[in-house]
Amino acid sequence: MKQLYNPITLHQLFTRSQLTIFILTFGICSAILLAISTYTMNAYAKNSLSILSNAINERVQPAVVFQDQSTMGQILQEYTQQYPIRSIDIFSTQKKILAHTEQQPISAWSSQNLLDLLFYRDPITLPIRHNNNTYGQLLVYGNSADLVSFFHKILLGLFLGFLILLAAVFWSVSSVYQYLMHSIRDIVESSQTISLKKNYTMRVSNSDIQELQALSTAFNGLLCEIEQSNQSLMSENNKLLHQSRHDPLTQLPNRHFFYETLFQYYEDNSVRNAAVLFIDLNDFKQVNDQFSHLAGDAVLRASSYCVRKVLPENAFFSRLGGDEFAVIIPDIIDSDEIQQLCQKIHACYTATYMFEQQHIFLDASIGVALTQLSKSPEDLISDADQAMYDAKNFAEKWHISLQSKSKQA
């Protein structure tokens, strides 16, 4: 999809804003400096030209009175060579030129010619008098030879100031950008880490910048809410998972969990010497019919608690449904040890239970199958189930199956 706009980087935004501020600031300051300099040079030009014109007037007065053109020419030549004067003219009262001198011609594009047009466009005109009588007129055009150096220094100062300020702007932009990006980078990296690891207990680091700190605070607040929601969701999921894999009455693992665990043993090859016990409560229906289902439930909970107490810690005890139970006992191969466990389990079920002042008696059949005698979990389950039914015909009410081993033989 074609983009409708061109994104701009934060560095470009900073550079543009700082350059705009720099251009405005430098332009205003330069305009003020040029205005002050122009006013100063203009005042200096008028004042200096007026002083020179009065001095020339006093020098040439005798020569004009006595009509000594040679002396007038020498005086004018002297002033033109020694002082910043473009031209000097002496007129008689009849407007006749008595003397004239001017400087060597200069380029029309020179700085001096530009300054002459700015500050010395108009001449100084003075009457030449003696004893209240007018003998002629003095016309003096100044030049800006003395101002050129000052003008060049101003331009050089502005240029150097421009470079220094420009360097300062780029340094400022770079410093602020690096400092800002350092704070933003911490927030971005923390966010990416949280997103990748799904670790909502992490928090975004604090920032010295107030606005970014407000962003970090808001983001951390959102993370707190996500963490709480995630914990609630995980707790609910764990609860649902537990309910789906456990019997609600006895809180034992259910049939599905039992088969999942048993098949996992065969897939991992982690347990090769294990025993599986199938337990069936004989005639348990009569307990429900005679003493009520509440009594039957109470007896199931009590007997299950007793069996859990006598089993090893690593045993897996589950309720398959109704009055059927199953046990997986890892790392056991001794038949004597198996028989002792069967005896303890059977004792739990043959104990007398009390419910509302009534004595309730149970009986159970236990079938045992060994993993080393079964090629598959299906064979193991079949062997244990058959052994359980065979146990009903034995006085001790338990039986260890050797059927698979007989088949192999």
Sequence and secondary structure as in RCSB ss.txt:
>XXXX:A:sequence
MKQLYNPITLHQLFTRSQLTIFILTFGICSAILLAISTYTMNAYAKNSLSILSNAINERVQPAVVFQDQSTMGQI
LQEYTQQYPIRSIDIFSTQKKILAHTEQQPISAWSSQNLLDLLFYRDPITLPIRHNNNTYGQLLVYGNSADLVSF
FHKILLGLFLGFLILLAAVFWSVSSVYQYLMHSIRDIVESSQTISLKKNYTMRVSNSDIQELQALSTAFNGLLCE
IEQSNQSLMSENNKLLHQSRHDPLTQLPNRHFFYETLFQYYEDNSVRNAAVLFIDLNDFKQVNDQFSHLAGDAVL
RASSYCVRKVLPENAFFSRLGGDEFAVIIPDIIDSDEIQQLCQKIHACYTATYMFEQQHIFLDASIGVALTQLSK
SPEDLISDADQAMYDAKNFAEKWHISLQSKSKQA
>XXXX:A:secstr
   SS    HHHHHHHHHHHHHHHHHHHHHHHHHHHHHHHHHHHHHHHHHHHHHHHHHHHHHHHHTT HHHHHHH
HHHHHHHS EEEEEEEETTS EEEEEE     TTSHHHHHHHHHSSS EEEEEEETTEEEEEEEEEE  HHHHHH
HHHHHHHHHHHHHHHHHHHHHHHHHHHHHHHHHHHHHHHHHHHHHHHT TT      SSHHHHHHHHHHHHHHHH
HHHHHHHHHHHHHHHHHHHHB TTT  B HHHHHHHHHHHHHHT  SSEEEEEEEETTHHHHHHHH HHHHHHHH
HHHHHHHHHHS TT EEEEEETTEEEEEEES   HHHHHHHHHHHHHHHHSEEEETTEEEE  EEEEEEEGGG S
SHHHHHHHHHHHHHHHTTSSSSEEE  HHHHHH 
